[in-house]
Amino acid sequence: MAKVQGSPEALNQMAAQIKRVIQQETQAAQALQTAYRSAGSEWNDSKYQQLGGVISQAVSAIKAPISELEAAVQKIKKMEQDLRAYLDN
């Protein structure tokens, strides 16, 4: 029988790191939106509207990988559970 080497803790740390990245991306998107709205209190012309389009694209780009990252977290957590169950036997 092949010897299995694995660390459930390492898998848990990987999932936690991905969760931190998700949180950072979400915060960055929110900060951009907040800064844009704040600028709008003193500036509201066609260039401000143009900036809104750019900010919207940037926010979409920042948020785009989040669903894939969340799926990766779920897969890693499942692997961690399976490894724990295997090592407990």
Backbone as CSV, one residue per row, in Angstrom:
resi,resn,N_x,N_y,N_z,CA_x,CA_y,CA_z,C_x,C_y,C_z
1,MET,0.846,-1.177,0.000,0.000,0.000,0.000,0.890,1.238,0.000
2,ALA,0.546,2.199,-0.828,1.324,3.433,-0.922,1.140,4.259,0.336
3,LYS,2.226,4.857,0.749,2.170,5.712,1.931,1.595,7.068,1.529
4,VAL,0.598,7.517,2.268,-0.031,8.800,1.992,0.581,9.844,2.899
5,GLN,1.060,10.895,2.288,1.564,12.017,3.061,0.711,13.215,2.699
6,GLY,0.189,13.839,3.693,-0.635,15.004,3.458,-0.892,15.711,4.756
7,SER,-1.180,16.940,4.638,-1.411,17.735,5.824,-2.756,18.449,5.710
8,PRO,-3.730,18.003,6.499,-5.006,18.719,6.508,-4.822,20.181,6.906
9,GLU,-3.858,20.442,7.785,-3.613,21.812,8.220,-3.129,22.675,7.054
10,ALA,-2.291,22.095,6.203,-1.796,22.833,5.036,-2.956,23.173,4.098
11,LEU,-3.846,22.222,3.900,-5.020,22.475,3.064,-5.882,23.571,3.684
12,ASN,-6.045,23.523,4.989,-6.831,24.540,5.680,-6.195,25.923,5.503
13,GLN,-4.878,25.985,5.582,-4.175,27.255,5.405,-4.333,27.780,3.975
14,MET,-4.309,26.885,3.014,-4.512,27.298,1.621,-5.900,27.902,1.432
15,ALA,-6.904,27.234,1.980,-8.273,27.740,1.872,-8.392,29.100,2.552
16,ALA,-7.751,29.240,3.699,-7.797,30.519,4.424,-7.130,31.625,3.616
17,GLN,-6.039,31.301,2.939,-5.346,32.308,2.121,-6.247,32.757,0.972
18,ILE,-6.903,31.826,0.334,-7.804,32.186,-0.765,-8.947,33.049,-0.231
19,LYS,-9.463,32.718,0.941,-10.529,33.535,1.535,-10.043,34.958,1.791
20,ARG,-8.794,35.105,2.223,-8.239,36.455,2.438,-8.165,37.226,1.118
21,VAL,-7.773,36.542,0.057,-7.712,37.184,-1.261,-9.103,37.647,-1.681
22,ILE,-10.106,36.815,-1.469,-11.486,37.182,-1.798,-11.886,38.426,-1.020
23,GLN,-11.584,38.440,0.264,-11.928,39.586,1.101,-11.211,40.846,0.618
24,GLN,-9.935,40.729,0.268,-9.178,41.884,-0.213,-9.745,42.409,-1.527
25,GLU,-10.111,41.512,-2.417,-10.690,41.929,-3.694,-12.030,42.632,-3.478
26,THR,-12.834,42.089,-2.598,-14.128,42.697,-2.299,-13.942,44.084,-1.700
27,GLN,-13.007,44.216,-0.787,-12.738,45.512,-0.167,-12.202,46.517,-1.185
28,ALA,-11.353,46.070,-2.086,-10.808,46.962,-3.116,-11.925,47.466,-4.027
29,ALA,-12.826,46.586,-4.410,-13.951,46.985,-5.264,-14.837,47.991,-4.537
30,GLN,-15.115,47.728,-3.275,-15.940,48.648,-2.497,-15.257,50.005,-2.334
31,ALA,-13.953,50.000,-2.114,-13.210,51.251,-1.953,-13.258,52.085,-3.236
32,LEU,-13.131,51.437,-4.384,-13.229,52.157,-5.653,-14.608,52.789,-5.825
33,GLN,-15.646,52.026,-5.529,-16.999,52.544,-5.661,-17.239,53.706,-4.702
34,THR,-16.745,53.589,-3.491,-16.901,54.654,-2.500,-16.162,55.913,-2.935
35,ALA,-14.948,55.754,-3.424,-14.165,56.901,-3.886,-14.854,57.590,-5.061
36,TYR,-15.428,56.798,-5.955,-16.139,57.367,-7.103,-17.353,58.166,-6.631
37,ARG,-18.135,57.584,-5.742,-19.320,58.297,-5.227,-18.910,59.572,-4.500
38,SER,-17.834,59.497,-3.753,-17.346,60.660,-3.022,-16.943,61.781,-3.978
39,ALA,-16.274,61.417,-5.059,-15.889,62.413,-6.057,-17.118,63.064,-6.685
40,GLY,-18.195,62.319,-6.760,-19.428,62.833,-7.363,-20.095,63.927,-6.556
41,SER,-19.749,64.075,-5.299,-20.355,65.134,-4.492,-19.878,66.513,-4.940
42,GLU,-18.717,66.575,-5.596,-18.189,67.853,-6.062,-18.005,67.912,-7.578
43,TRP,-18.216,66.795,-8.228,-17.921,66.721,-9.656,-18.974,65.828,-10.300
44,ASN,-19.771,66.400,-11.173,-20.812,65.599,-11.805,-21.082,66.118,-13.210
45,ASP,-20.179,65.811,-14.117,-20.363,66.182,-15.513,-20.114,64.959,-16.385
46,SER,-19.943,65.185,-17.670,-19.773,64.049,-18.582,-18.479,63.268,-18.289
47,LYS,-17.442,63.964,-17.862,-16.195,63.263,-17.534,-16.370,62.397,-16.279
48,TYR,-17.158,62.871,-15.342,-17.455,62.062,-14.149,-18.217,60.806,-14.561
49,GLN,-19.155,60.962,-15.471,-19.911,59.804,-15.964,-18.987,58.846,-16.705
50,GLN,-18.061,59.399,-17.465,-17.085,58.565,-18.173,-16.224,57.794,-17.167
51,LEU,-15.797,58.476,-16.127,-15.041,57.812,-15.070,-15.866,56.690,-14.449
52,GLY,-17.158,56.915,-14.305,-18.037,55.875,-13.756,-17.985,54.594,-14.569
53,GLY,-17.919,54.737,-15.888,-17.807,53.557,-16.745,-16.502,52.817,-16.524
54,VAL,-15.434,53.574,-16.367,-14.123,52.970,-16.119,-14.110,52.263,-14.768
55,ILE,-14.667,52.925,-13.757,-14.727,52.326,-12.412,-15.579,51.061,-12.440
56,SER,-16.680,51.109,-13.140,-17.553,49.934,-13.253,-16.815,48.752,-13.887
57,GLN,-16.053,49.029,-14.934,-15.266,47.967,-15.578,-14.203,47.429,-14.625
58,ALA,-13.565,48.325,-13.893,-12.532,47.894,-12.950,-13.128,47.028,-11.846
59,VAL,-14.272,47.438,-11.324,-14.934,46.667,-10.268,-15.322,45.289,-10.792
60,SER,-15.849,45.242,-12.003,-16.207,43.944,-12.603,-14.982,43.054,-12.762
61,ALA,-13.864,43.640,-13.182,-12.633,42.865,-13.357,-12.115,42.352,-12.019
62,ILE,-12.229,43.175,-10.995,-11.775,42.757,-9.661,-12.633,41.611,-9.142
63,LYS,-13.934,41.704,-9.362,-14.860,40.704,-8.827,-14.945,39.435,-9.675
64,ALA,-14.487,39.490,-10.910,-14.648,38.364,-11.838,-14.143,37.029,-11.300
65,PRO,-12.964,36.964,-10.692,-12.461,35.651,-10.260,-13.030,35.171,-8.923
66,ILE,-13.850,35.970,-8.271,-14.299,35.605,-6.930,-15.073,34.289,-6.911
67,SER,-15.966,34.082,-7.867,-16.742,32.836,-7.849,-15.839,31.618,-8.056
68,GLU,-14.822,31.750,-8.896,-13.880,30.638,-9.094,-13.059,30.398,-7.833
69,LEU,-12.675,31.477,-7.174,-11.922,31.338,-5.930,-12.773,30.681,-4.848
70,GLU,-14.035,31.063,-4.768,-14.935,30.439,-3.787,-15.102,28.949,-4.073
71,ALA,-15.187,28.597,-5.341,-15.282,27.179,-5.713,-14.004,26.435,-5.322
72,ALA,-12.870,27.087,-5.496,-11.599,26.469,-5.112,-11.552,26.224,-3.609
73,VAL,-12.044,27.172,-2.826,-12.085,26.998,-1.370,-12.919,25.773,-1.020
74,GLN,-14.075,25.636,-1.646,-14.942,24.495,-1.364,-14.254,23.171,-1.713
75,LYS,-13.560,23.135,-2.842,-12.855,21.915,-3.245,-11.736,21.576,-2.266
76,ILE,-10.992,22.602,-1.853,-9.901,22.376,-0.899,-10.446,21.894,0.435
77,LYS,-11.543,22.493,0.895,-12.139,22.072,2.166,-12.625,20.622,2.078
78,LYS,-13.161,20.232,0.938,-13.598,18.845,0.740,-12.395,17.911,0.768
79,MET,-11.318,18.319,0.118,-10.100,17.512,0.134,-9.554,17.395,1.552
80,GLU,-9.629,18.480,2.300,-9.174,18.453,3.691,-10.008,17.459,4.500
81,GLN,-11.319,17.502,4.344,-12.191,16.566,5.059,-11.877,15.126,4.675
82,ASP,-11.719,14.882,3.380,-11.415,13.528,2.919,-10.076,13.052,3.459
83,LEU,-9.091,13.929,3.472,-7.775,13.557,3.984,-7.834,13.269,5.486
84,ARG,-8.555,14.093,6.216,-8.718,13.858,7.661,-9.382,12.497,7.906
85,ALA,-10.430,12.203,7.156,-11.127,10.924,7.323,-10.183,9.767,7.001
86,TYR,-9.400,9.914,5.934,-8.466,8.859,5.540,-7.391,8.653,6.614
87,LEU,-6.853,9.753,7.121,-5.774,9.654,8.109,-6.282,9.127,9.453
88,ASP,-7.574,9.325,9.724,-8.156,8.839,10.975,-8.389,7.336,10.941
89,ASN,-8.365,6.733,9.760,-8.604,5.287,9.661,-7.339,4.493,9.823
